[in-house]
Amino acid sequence: MAAIFQEDLKIIEVLPLEGMRLSADASLVIFDIAVKLSNGSFFDLEMQKVGYYFPGERCSCYTSDFIMRQYAKLKADFKEPNFNFRKMKPIHIITLMEHSSKEFREVSPSYIHKKIQYMDSGAKINFLENTTYISLDTFHEVVHNITTELDAWLTFLSSDAPADIVKLVNAYPEFAEYYKEICEFRTNPKELITMYSEALAIMDRNTVMYMCEDMKNTIKQQEETIAKNMAKIAETESALAETESVLAEKNASLAEKDASLAEKDATLAERDATLAERDATLAERDATLAERDATLAERDATLAEQNRIIEELKAQLAQYQS
């Protein structure tokens, strides 16, 4: 408690817990200890296996129970007119949860949750109730080094892993004695810690029953949802199988068309090769014809030259004869 509030606290009295004995079958509470401090304030330190449903409402009931017990005692100790409300001392409820309820898991990685009360007008009012919730599971997830006394205590309360114990004792050797006391308690257990109020014990038992019923309903709903999802998955898989069958049929048809196109392409390629061969033959023939034409042209030129010479000779002969 001193580590949580970062101040020196001196316990002057451990308050007797009245009512029913704590039963693991009827409660989610591991321990519940109420003490009175030297400054007159009261602390109730409770540790839960699983965070209860309705944490705000439940804590308000516990706080009210403490306040009314204190009020009744002070009224009996200080007769009128000596009693006044200023004699009432603060009540601190500290709840440790091994497994946090949904409200606290939703604000992870925060693991210390303190209730703050104030008037929106700024008026200074002294409220008696003070509430702190600590999520040990979230603490263990986010804090990996023991650097403060609070880290040490929360590690002590949240883990029994040998590696964590060694790390804790190395950082804070005084905790070795606490582990020894725990071992002694296991071999020689004392009387079980009891609930502070029988009425609150009944409320807790009813809440546990409600939580169990709610969890059963949640599991049933989850099973129904899973069954529906499985049916949808089966339906989807059937549709996929049908689609795959259609695709396989289409792929087979496309493969057949591709084979037909490949055959046509081969025929066209063969025709192209034949045409190319014919074009080569024609080109060769054209070359031969061109060569012949060149030869004929050369002959024609030679004949034309010979004719010109003959004509000149005829002309000269005609001159000589005349």
ZALODO-349797 format. One record per atom (N, C-alpha, C): residue in one letter; x, y, z. Coordinates in steps of 0.1 Angstrom, whole numbers, padded with zeros to 4 digits, always signed. Example, Ala and Ser with C-alpha at 12.3 -4.5 7.8 and 13.67 -1.06 7.14 Angstrom:
% ZALODO-349797
A+0132-0057+0078;A+0123-0045+0078;A+0132-0033+0078;S+0128-0022+0071;S+0137-0011+0071;S+0129+0000+0079;
END
This chain:
% ZALODO-349797
M+0008-0012+0000;M+0000+0000+0000;M+0009+0013+0000;A+0020+0012+0008;A+0029+0024+0008;A+0035+0026-0006;A+0038+0015-0013;A+0044+0016-0026;A+0034+0022-0036;I+0021+0019-0035;I+0011+0024-0044;I+0009+0039-0042;F+0008+0043-0029;F+0005+0057-0026;F+0018+0065-0024;Q+0030+0059-0024;Q+0043+0066-0023;Q+0044+0074-0011;E+0040+0069+0000;E+0041+0075+0013;E+0042+0065+0024;D+0048+0069+0036;D+0049+0059+0047;D+0036+0057+0053;L+0032+0045+0055;L+0019+0041+0061;L+0022+0032+0073;K+0016+0034+0084;K+0018+0026+0096;K+0005+0020+0100;I+0005+0007+0100;I-0007-0001+0104;I-0007-0002+0120;I-0018+0003+0126;I-0020+0001+0140;I-0030-0009+0144;E-0037-0014+0134;E-0047-0024+0138;E-0052-0032+0125;V-0052-0045+0126;V-0058-0053+0115;V-0073-0056+0120;L-0082-0051+0112;L-0096-0052+0116;L-0101-0066+0115;P-0109-0070+0125;P-0115-0084+0124;P-0125-0084+0112;L-0125-0095+0104;L-0134-0096+0093;L-0146-0105+0098;E-0157-0099+0096;E-0169-0106+0101;E-0177-0113+0090;G-0185-0122+0095;G-0194-0129+0085;G-0189-0142+0080;M-0191-0145+0068;M-0188-0159+0063;M-0174-0161+0059;R-0169-0173+0060;R-0156-0177+0056;R-0154-0177+0041;L-0143-0172+0036;L-0140-0172+0022;L-0140-0186+0017;S-0147-0189+0006;S-0148-0202+0000;S-0144-0201-0014;A-0135-0209-0018;A-0130-0209-0032;A-0142-0213-0042;D-0152-0221-0036;D-0163-0225-0045;D-0173-0214-0047;A-0173-0204-0038;A-0183-0194-0039;A-0178-0180-0042;S-0165-0178-0043;S-0160-0165-0045;S-0147-0165-0054;L-0145-0154-0060;L-0133-0153-0069;L-0122-0145-0061;V-0124-0143-0048;V-0115-0135-0040;V-0104-0145-0034;I-0091-0141-0036;I-0080-0149-0031;I-0078-0145-0016;F-0077-0132-0014;F-0076-0127+0000;F-0083-0113+0001;D-0087-0110+0014;D-0093-0097+0017;D-0088-0093+0030;I-0080-0082+0031;I-0075-0077+0044;I-0078-0063+0047;A-0084-0060+0058;A-0088-0047+0062;A-0079-0042+0074;V-0074-0030+0073;V-0065-0025+0083;V-0068-0010+0086;K-0064-0006+0098;K-0066+0008+0102;K-0052+0014+0104;L-0049+0026+0098;L-0036+0032+0098;L-0035+0042+0110;S-0023+0046+0112;S-0020+0056+0123;S-0027+0069+0121;N-0029+0073+0108;N-0036+0086+0106;N-0051+0084+0106;G-0056+0073+0110;G-0071+0071+0112;G-0078+0065+0100;S-0071+0065+0088;S-0078+0061+0076;S-0078+0045+0076;F-0087+0040+0067;F-0089+0026+0066;F-0086+0021+0052;F-0079+0009+0052;F-0076+0003+0039;F-0082-0011+0038;D-0087-0014+0027;D-0092-0027+0024;D-0084-0032+0012;L-0076-0042+0013;L-0068-0048+0002;L-0073-0061-0002;E-0078-0062-0014;E-0084-0074-0019;E-0078-0079-0032;M-0076-0092-0033;M-0070-0098-0045;M-0080-0108-0051;Q-0083-0106-0064;Q-0093-0115-0071;Q-0086-0123-0081;K-0091-0136-0082;K-0086-0145-0093;K-0090-0139-0106;V-0102-0136-0108;V-0108-0130-0120;V-0115-0118-0116;G-0113-0107-0123;G-0121-0094-0120;G-0136-0096-0121;Y-0143-0092-0111;Y-0157-0093-0110;Y-0164-0085-0121;Y-0176-0089-0125;Y-0184-0081-0133;Y-0189-0069-0124;F-0193-0058-0130;F-0198-0046-0123;F-0188-0041-0113;P-0175-0039-0116;P-0165-0035-0106;P-0169-0022-0099;G-0175-0012-0106;G-0178+0001-0100;G-0189-0001-0090;E-0200-0008-0093;E-0211-0010-0084;E-0207-0018-0072;R-0199-0029-0075;R-0195-0037-0063;R-0186-0029-0054;C-0177-0021-0059;C-0168-0013-0051;C-0176-0003-0043;S-0186+0003-0049;S-0194+0012-0042;S-0201+0006-0030;C-0206-0006-0031;C-0212-0014-0020;C-0202-0016-0009;Y-0190-0021-0013;Y-0179-0023-0003;Y-0176-0010+0005;T-0174+0000-0003;T-0170+0013+0003;T-0181+0018+0013;S-0194+0017+0008;S-0205+0021+0017;S-0206+0012+0030;D-0203-0001+0028;D-0203-0010+0040;D-0192-0005+0050;F-0180-0002+0045;F-0169+0003+0054;F-0174+0016+0061;I-0179+0026+0053;I-0183+0039+0058;I-0194+0037+0069;M-0204+0029+0066;M-0214+0028+0076;M-0210+0021+0089;R-0200+0011+0087;R-0195+0005+0099;R-0187+0015+0108;Q-0179+0023+0101;Q-0172+0034+0108;Q-0181+0044+0114;Y-0192+0047+0107;Y-0202+0057+0112;Y-0208+0052+0125;A-0212+0039+0124;A-0219+0033+0136;A-0210+0032+0148;K-0197+0029+0145;K-0188+0028+0157;K-0185+0042+0163;L-0183+0052+0154;L-0181+0065+0159;L-0193+0071+0167;K-0205+0068+0162;K-0217+0072+0168;K-0218+0066+0182;A-0213+0054+0183;A-0214+0047+0196;A-0203+0052+0206;D-0191+0056+0200;D-0180+0060+0208;D-0182+0075+0213;F-0187+0083+0204;F-0189+0097+0207;F-0203+0101+0208;K-0209+0102+0219;K-0223+0105+0221;K-0225+0119+0217;E-0238+0122+0213;E-0241+0136+0209;E-0239+0145+0222;P-0234+0157+0220;P-0232+0164+0207;P-0217+0163+0203;N-0210+0153+0208;N-0195+0152+0205;N-0192+0146+0191;F-0202+0140+0186;F-0200+0134+0172;F-0203+0144+0161;N-0194+0144+0151;N-0197+0151+0139;N-0190+0144+0128;F-0194+0147+0115;F-0189+0140+0104;F-0174+0142+0101;R-0168+0152+0107;R-0154+0155+0105;R-0145+0144+0111;K-0151+0136+0121;K-0144+0125+0127;K-0143+0113+0118;M-0151+0113+0107;M-0150+0102+0097;M-0137+0102+0090;K-0131+0091+0088;K-0118+0090+0081;K-0119+0084+0067;P-0110+0087+0058;P-0110+0081+0045;P-0110+0066+0044;I-0117+0061+0034;I-0117+0046+0032;I-0110+0044+0018;H-0100+0035+0018;H-0093+0032+0006;H-0096+0017+0002;I-0101+0015-0009;I-0104+0002-0014;I-0093-0001-0025;I-0085-0011-0023;I-0075-0014-0033;I-0078-0029-0038;T-0080-0030-0051;T-0084-0043-0056;T-0073-0048-0066;L-0067-0059-0064;L-0057-0065-0073;L-0064-0076-0081;M-0062-0076-0094;M-0069-0086-0102;M-0058-0095-0109;E-0059-0108-0107;E-0050-0116-0115;E-0053-0116-0130;H-0066-0117-0132;H-0071-0116-0146;H-0081-0105-0147;S-0078-0094-0153;S-0087-0082-0153;S-0100-0084-0160;S-0110-0077-0156;S-0123-0077-0163;S-0122-0069-0176;K-0132-0070-0184;K-0131-0063-0198;K-0129-0048-0197;E-0135-0042-0187;E-0134-0027-0186;E-0119-0023-0185;F-0111-0031-0178;F-0097-0027-0176;F-0088-0032-0187;R-0092-0043-0193;R-0084-0048-0204;R-0084-0038-0216;E-0096-0032-0217;E-0098-0023-0229;E-0089-0010-0228;V-0083-0007-0216;V-0074+0005-0215;V-0060+0001-0213;S-0056-0012-0217;S-0042-0016-0216;S-0034-0007-0226;P-0022-0003-0223;P-0013-0009-0213;P-0014-0003-0199;S-0024+0006-0196;S-0025+0011-0182;S-0029+0000-0173;Y-0022-0001-0162;Y-0026-0012-0152;Y-0029-0007-0138;I-0027+0006-0135;I-0032+0011-0123;I-0044+0021-0126;H-0055+0019-0119;H-0067+0026-0122;H-0072+0033-0109;K-0070+0046-0108;K-0074+0053-0096;K-0087+0061-0099;K-0096+0060-0090;K-0108+0068-0091;K-0105+0082-0085;I-0109+0092-0093;I-0106+0106-0089;I-0120+0113-0088;Q-0122+0120-0076;Q-0135+0126-0074;Q-0132+0141-0072;Y-0140+0150-0079;Y-0139+0164-0077;Y-0152+0170-0081;M-0154+0183-0077;M-0166+0190-0081;M-0162+0199-0093;D-0171+0199-0103;D-0168+0206-0115;D-0167+0221-0113;S-0173+0226-0101;S-0172+0240-0098;S-0159+0244-0092;G-0151+0234-0088;G-0139+0237-0081;G-0140+0237-0066;A-0152+0235-0061;A-0154+0235-0046;A-0146+0223-0040;K-0140+0226-0029;K-0131+0216-0022;K-0140+0208-0013;I-0143+0196-0016;I-0151+0187-0008;I-0143+0175-0005;N-0144+0171+0008;N-0136+0159+0013;N-0145+0147+0012;F-0143+0139+0001;F-0150+0126+0000;F-0142+0116+0007;L-0149+0106+0013;L-0143+0096+0021;L-0138+0084+0013;E-0145+0081+0002;E-0142+0069-0006;E-0131+0071-0016;N-0121+0062-0016;N-0110+0062-0026;N-0108+0048-0031;T-0108+0047-0044;T-0108+0034-0051;T-0096+0032-0060;T-0089+0021-0059;T-0078+0018-0069;T-0079+0004-0073;Y-0079+0002-0086;Y-0078-0012-0092;Y-0065-0013-0099;I-0059-0025-0097;I-0046-0028-0103;I-0047-0041-0111;S-0044-0040-0124;S-0045-0052-0133;S-0031-0059-0133;L-0030-0070-0126;L-0017-0077-0125;L-0013-0083-0138;D-0023-0088-0146;D-0020-0094-0159;D-0014-0084-0168;T-0020-0072-0169;T-0015-0062-0178;T-0001-0057-0173;F+0000-0056-0160;F+0014-0052-0154;F+0024-0062-0159;H+0021-0075-0158;H+0031-0086-0161;H+0034-0085-0176;E+0024-0081-0184;E+0026-0080-0199;E+0035-0068-0203;V+0034-0057-0196;V+0041-0045-0200;V+0053-0041-0193;V+0055-0047-0180;V+0067-0043-0172;V+0076-0055-0172;H+0088-0054-0176;H+0097-0065-0177;H+0110-0063-0168;N+0111-0051-0163;N+0123-0048-0154;N+0118-0043-0141;I+0123-0048-0130;I+0119-0044-0116;I+0128-0032-0112;T+0122-0020-0113;T+0130-0008-0110;T+0125+0000-0098;T+0113-0003-0093;T+0107+0004-0082;T+0102-0007-0072;E+0099-0002-0060;E+0093-0011-0050;E+0080-0015-0054;L+0072-0006-0061;L+0059-0010-0066;L+0060-0022-0076;D+0070-0020-0085;D+0073-0031-0095;D+0075-0044-0087;A+0083-0043-0077;A+0087-0055-0069;A+0074-0062-0063;W+0066-0054-0057;W+0054-0059-0050;W+0044-0065-0061;L+0042-0058-0072;L+0033-0064-0082;L+0039-0076-0088;T+0052-0077-0090;T+0058-0089-0095;T+0056-0101-0085;F+0058-0098-0072;F+0056-0107-0062;F+0042-0113-0062;L+0032-0104-0065;L+0018-0109-0065;L+0013-0114-0078;S+0020-0112-0089;S+0015-0115-0102;S+0022-0127-0109;S+0034-0132-0103;S+0041-0142-0110;S+0047-0152-0100;D+0047-0165-0103;D+0054-0175-0095;D+0064-0182-0104;A+0068-0176-0115;A+0078-0182-0124;A+0092-0181-0117;P+0099-0191-0117;P+0113-0191-0111;P+0121-0180-0115;A+0121-0177-0128;A+0130-0166-0134;A+0126-0152-0128;D+0113-0150-0126;D+0108-0138-0120;D+0112-0137-0105;I+0111-0148-0098;I+0114-0148-0084;I+0129-0145-0082;V+0137-0151-0090;V+0152-0148-0090;V+0155-0134-0092;K+0148-0128-0103;K+0150-0114-0106;K+0146-0105-0095;L+0134-0109-0089;L+0129-0100-0078;L+0138-0101-0066;V+0142-0113-0062;V+0151-0114-0050;V+0164-0107-0052;N+0169-0108-0064;N+0182-0101-0067;N+0181-0086-0066;A+0169-0081-0070;A+0167-0066-0070;A+0163-0062-0056;Y+0155-0070-0049;Y+0150-0066-0035;Y+0151-0079-0026;P+0163-0080-0020;P+0166-0093-0012;P+0156-0095-0001;E+0149-0085+0004;E+0140-0087+0015;E+0128-0095+0012;F+0125-0097-0001;F+0114-0105-0006;F+0117-0120-0004;A+0130-0124-0002;A+0133-0138+0000;A+0126-0143+0013;E+0125-0134+0023;E+0119-0138+0036;E+0104-0140+0033;Y+0098-0132+0025;Y+0083-0133+0022;Y+0081-0147+0015;Y+0090-0151+0006;Y+0088-0164-0001;Y+0089-0175+0010;K+0098-0173+0019;K+0100-0184+0030;K+0087-0185+0038;E+0080-0173+0041;E+0068-0173+0049;E+0057-0180+0041;I+0057-0178+0027;I+0047-0185+0019;I+0049-0200+0020;C+0061-0205+0019;C+0064-0219+0020;C+0059-0225+0033;E+0062-0217+0044;E+0058-0221+0057;E+0042-0222+0058;F+0036-0212+0052;F+0021-0212+0052;F+0015-0224+0045;R+0022-0228+0034;R+0017-0240+0027;R+0018-0252+0035;T+0029-0253+0043;T+0031-0265+0051;T+0023-0265+0064;N+0020-0253+0069;N+0012-0251+0081;N+0002-0240+0080;P-0008-0242+0072;P-0018-0231+0069;P-0025-0227+0081;K-0028-0214+0082;K-0035-0208+0093;K-0050-0208+0089;E-0058-0202+0098;E-0073-0201+0095;E-0075-0193+0083;L-0084-0197+0074;L-0087-0190+0062;L-0092-0176+0065;I-0088-0167+0056;I-0093-0153+0057;I-0108-0153+0054;T-0116-0145+0061;T-0130-0144+0059;T-0135-0131+0053;M-0147-0132+0048;M-0153-0120+0041;M-0156-0110+0052;Y-0156-0097+0048;Y-0158-0086+0058;Y-0173-0085+0061;S-0181-0088+0052;S-0196-0087+0055;S-0203-0098+0049;E-0212-0104+0057;E-0220-0115+0052;E-0229-0111+0040;A-0235-0099+0041;A-0243-0094+0030;A-0235-0093+0017;L-0223-0088+0018;L-0214-0086+0007;L-0209-0100+0001;A-0208-0109+0011;A-0204-0123+0006;A-0215-0129-0002;I-0227-0127+0002;I-0239-0132-0006;I-0239-0125-0020;M-0237-0112-0020;M-0237-0105-0032;M-0226-0110-0042;D-0214-0113-0036;D-0203-0119-0044;D-0206-0132-0049;R-0213-0140-0041;R-0216-0154-0045;R-0226-0153-0057;N-0236-0144-0055;N-0246-0142-0066;N-0239-0137-0079;T-0229-0128-0077;T-0222-0122-0089;T-0215-0133-0096;V-0208-0142-0088;V-0201-0153-0094;V-0210-0162-0102;M-0222-0165-0096;M-0232-0173-0103;M-0236-0167-0116;Y-0239-0154-0115;Y-0243-0146-0127;Y-0232-0146-0137;M-0219-0145-0133;M-0208-0145-0142;M-0207-0159-0149;C-0209-0169-0141;C-0208-0183-0147;C-0219-0185-0157;E-0231-0180-0154;E-0242-0182-0163;E-0240-0173-0176;D-0234-0161-0173;D-0231-0153-0185;D-0220-0159-0194;M-0210-0165-0187;M-0200-0172-0195;M-0205-0183-0203;K-0215-0191-0196;K-0221-0202-0203;K-0228-0197-0215;N-0236-0187-0213;N-0244-0181-0225;N-0234-0176-0235;T-0223-0170-0231;T-0213-0165-0241;T-0207-0176-0249;I-0204-0187-0241;I-0198-0199-0248;I-0208-0205-0258;K-0221-0206-0253;K-0232-0211-0262;K-0233-0203-0274;Q-0233-0189-0273;Q-0234-0180-0284;Q-0222-0182-0293;Q-0210-0184-0287;Q-0198-0186-0295;Q-0199-0199-0303;E-0204-0209-0296;E-0205-0222-0303;E-0215-0221-0315;E-0227-0214-0312;E-0236-0212-0323;E-0231-0204-0335;T-0223-0194-0331;T-0216-0185-0341;T-0206-0194-0349;I-0199-0202-0342;I-0189-0211-0349;I-0196-0221-0358;A-0207-0226-0353;A-0215-0236-0362;A-0220-0229-0374;K-0225-0216-0372;K-0230-0209-0384;K-0218-0206-0394;N-0207-0202-0388;N-0195-0199-0396;N-0190-0211-0403;M-0191-0223-0396;M-0187-0235-0403;M-0196-0239-0414;A-0209-0236-0412;A-0219-0239-0423;A-0216-0230-0435;K-0213-0217-0432;K-0210-0207-0442;K-0197-0211-0450;I-0187-0216-0442;I-0175-0220-0448;I-0177-0232-0457;A-0185-0242-0452;A-0189-0254-0461;A-0196-0250-0473;E-0205-0240-0472;E-0212-0235-0484;E-0203-0228-0493;T-0194-0220-0488;T-0184-0213-0496;T-0175-0223-0503;E-0170-0233-0495;E-0162-0243-0501;E-0169-0251-0513;S-0182-0254-0511;S-0189-0260-0521;S-0190-0251-0534;A-0193-0238-0531;A-0194-0229-0542;A-0181-0228-0549;L-0170-0228-0541;L-0156-0227-0547;L-0153-0239-0556;A-0157-0251-0550;A-0155-0264-0558;A-0163-0263-0571;E-0175-0258-0571;E-0183-0257-0583;E-0177-0247-0593;T-0172-0236-0587;T-0165-0226-0596;T-0153-0232-0602;E-0145-0239-0594;E-0133-0245-0599;E-0136-0256-0610;S-0147-0263-0608;S-0151-0273-0619;S-0154-0265-0632;V-0162-0254-0630;V-0165-0246-0642;V-0152-0241-0649;L-0143-0236-0640;L-0131-0230-0645;L-0122-0241-0652;A-0122-0253-0646;A-0115-0264-0652;A-0121-0268-0666;E-0134-0268-0667;E-0141-0270-0680;E-0137-0259-0690;K-0137-0247-0685;K-0134-0236-0694;K-0119-0237-0699;N-0111-0240-0689;N-0096-0242-0692;N-0094-0253-0703;A-0102-0264-0701;A-0100-0275-0711;A-0105-0270-0725;S-0116-0262-0725;S-0121-0257-0738;S-0110-0247-0744;L-0104-0239-0735;L-0094-0230-0740;L-0082-0237-0745;A-0078-0248-0738;A-0067-0256-0742;A-0069-0262-0756;E-0082-0267-0758;E-0085-0272-0771;E-0085-0262-0782;K-0090-0250-0779;K-0089-0239-0789;K-0075-0235-0792;D-0067-0235-0781;D-0052-0232-0783;D-0046-0242-0792;A-0049-0255-0790;A-0043-0265-0798;A-0048-0264-0813;S-0060-0260-0815;S-0065-0258-0829;S-0058-0246-0835;L-0057-0235-0827;L-0050-0223-0832;L-0035-0226-0835;A-0029-0235-0827;A-0015-0238-0829;A-0014-0246-0842;E-0024-0255-0845;E-0024-0263-0857;E-0025-0254-0869;K-0035-0244-0868;K-0037-0234-0879;K-0024-0226-0881;D-0018-0222-0870;D-0005-0214-0871;D+0006-0222-0878;A+0006-0236-0876;A+0016-0244-0882;A+0013-0245-0897;T+0000-0246-0901;T-0004-0247-0915;T+0000-0234-0922;L-0003-0223-0915;L+0000-0210-0921;L+0015-0208-0923;A+0022-0213-0913;A+0037-0212-0913;A+0042-0220-0925;E+0036-0232-0927;E+0040-0240-0939;E+0037-0234-0952;R+0025-0227-0953;R+0021-0220-0965;R+0031-0208-0967;D+0034-0201-0956;D+0044-0190-0957;D+0057-0195-0963;A+0061-0207-0958;A+0074-0212-0963;A+0074-0215-0978;T+0062-0221-0982;T+0060-0224-0996;T+0060-0212-1005;L+0053-0202-1000;L+0052-0189-1007;L+0066-0182-1008;A+0074-0183-0997;A+0087-0178-0997;A+0096-0185-1007;E+0094-0198-1008;E+0102-0206-1017;E+0098-0202-1032;R+0085-0200-1034;R+0081-0196-1047;R+0086-0182-1050;D+0086-0173-1040;D+0091-0159-1043;D+0105-0160-1046;A+0113-0169-1040;A+0127-0170-1043;A+0129-0175-1057;T+0121-0185-1061;T+0122-0190-1075;T+0119-0179-1085;L+0108-0171-1082;L+0104-0160-1091;L+0115-0150-1092;A+0121-0147-1080;A+0132-0137-1080;A+0143-0142-1088;E+0146-0155-1087;E+0157-0161-1095;E+0154-0160-1110;R+0142-0163-1114;R+0137-0161-1128;R+0138-0147-1133;D+0134-0138-1124;D+0134-0124-1128;D+0149-0119-1130;A+0158-0125-1122;A+0172-0121-1124;A+0177-0127-1137;T+0173-0139-1140;T+0177-0145-1153;T+0172-0137-1165;L+0159-0133-1164;L+0153-0125-1175;L+0160-0112-1176;A+0163-0106-1165;A+0170-0093-1165;A+0184-0094-1172;E+0190-0105-1168;E+0203-0108-1174;E+0202-0110-1189;R+0191-0117-1194;R+0189-0119-1208;R+0186-0106-1215;D+0178-0098-1208;D+0174-0085-1214;D+0187-0076-1216;A+0196-0077-1206;A+0208-0069-1207;A+0216-0074-1219;T+0217-0087-1221;T+0224-0093-1232;T+0218-0089-1245;L+0205-0089-1246;L+0198-0085-1258;L+0200-0070-1261;A+0200-0063-1251;A+0202-0048-1252;A+0216-0046-1258;E+0226-0053-1252;E+0240-0052-1257;E+0241-0056-1271;R+0234-0067-1275;R+0234-0071-1289;R+0228-0060-1298;D+0216-0055-1294;D+0209-0045-1301;D+0219-0033-1304;A+0226-0029-1293;A+0235-0018-1294;A+0246-0021-1304;T+0251-0034-1304;T+0262-0038-1313;T+0257-0037-1328;L+0244-0043-1330;L+0238-0043-1343;L+0236-0028-1348;A+0232-0020-1339;A+0229-0006-1343;A+0242+0001-1347;E+0253-0002-1340;E+0266+0003-1344;E+0271-0002-1357;Q+0269-0015-1359;Q+0273-0021-1372;Q+0264-0015-1384;N+0251-0013-1381;N+0243-0007-1391;N+0248+0007-1395;R+0252+0014-1384;R+0257+0028-1387;R+0269+0028-1395;I+0278+0018-1392;I+0291+0017-1400;I+0288+0014-1414;I+0278+0004-1416;I+0274+0000-1430;I+0269+0012-1437;E+0261+0020-1431;E+0254+0031-1437;E+0265+0041-1441;E+0275+0043-1433;E+0286+0052-1436;E+0294+0047-1448;L+0296+0034-1448;L+0304+0028-1459;L+0296+0029-1472;K+0283+0027-1471;K+0275+0029-1483;K+0275+0043-1488;A+0275+0052-1479;A+0276+0066-1483;A+0289+0070-1490;Q+0300+0065-1484;Q+0313+0067-1490;Q+0314+0061-1504;L+0309+0048-1505;L+0309+0041-1518;L+0301+0049-1529;A+0290+0054-1525;A+0282+0062-1534;A+0289+0074-1539;Q+0298+0081-1531;Q+0305+0093-1535;Q+0316+0088-1545;Y+0323+0077-1542;Y+0333+0073-1551;Y+0327+0069-1565;Q+0316+0063-1565;Q+0310+0059-1578;Q+0305+0072-1586;S+0302+0082-1579;S+0298+0094-1586;S+0310+0102-1591;
END
